[in-house]
Amino acid sequence: MRLHLECIPCLIRHGFDISAQTADRAVRERFMREILAWASSLNYDQVPPLAARDMYAMLRRITGIDDPFARVKQISNAKALAMYPGLKSRVTASPDPFDTALRIALAGNMIDYGRNAADGLDMDMVVEHFQNVSFARDHRARLREEVRAAREVLYILDNAGEIVFDRLFIEEIGPDKVIAVVRGEPIINDVTMEDAERTGLIDVCRVVSSGSAASGTPVAICSDAFKEMFREADLVIAKGQGNYESLHEEARDIFHLFVAKCPVISVEVGVAEGSALACFNNGT
């Protein structure tokens, strides 16, 4: 997905919000001036996660802040871990543990500080909602078959906190055949190796870095090791909008699991904003 005009005010607004991490007004003003100048010459032929990567690079250079959402991610992980035992019991007791875990993983996709004030979410209510939600795009039956047949599943993670909900789904897929993928550097509240360690996912399955500092997974700028895994995996599952933006035009089959929280994405996919999607990128 290419950068849209509608992405620009969203990027600038996000830049303004993260600039509040510094109390130095002069530094904040400098950051905002550079953001506005940068936005005026953006390449619209790039995927949105690359633009976000460049903005966070400016933040680091100007403010010295490497991880503005560090505390937020810690809180998100702690809250999700507190929910894990109850959610695990729910999956175990379900007549269809695979689908229940998939829906819980989808509910976790609402923890997104790039799009909403996720700290105000009642995640118990969100989980309940997604247990009965209808899918605007629904390829779950095909996914189930491909999971059964796959020897190696590359599961590209999205956000901190959400990673705990993904863990439940990974445990149903079969952790011995899953390679979970985190970001190479902190950006927004996207998941990093530190989050995999804090939430115990590294004790469940193999976890690797994409080698990319972008939100999402633009394959061209990922590490050679990741590119090889991406090519060779029997099945790729990608969580969240950022991964959809950066991956859905890739030639290989990819299963996307996310909520369309952005009007631009909704128009691109052809669904109502807020729709649940469980779909392969080739549309079958």
Secondary structure, 3 states (H helix, E strand, C coil): CCCCCCHHHHHHHHHHHHHCCCCCHHHHHHHHHHHHHHHCCCCCCCCHHHHHHHHHHHHHHHHCCCCCCHHHHHHHHHHHHHHHHHHHHHHHHCCCHHHHHHHHHHHHCCCCCCCCCHHHCCHHHHHHHHHCCCEEEECHHHHHHHHHHCCCEEEECCECCHHHHHHHHHHHHCHHHEEEEECCCCCCCECCHHHHHHCCHHHCCEEEECCCCCCCCCHHHCCHHHHHHHHHCCEEEEEHHHHHHHHCCCCCCCEEEEECCCHHHHHHHCCCCCCEEEEECCCC
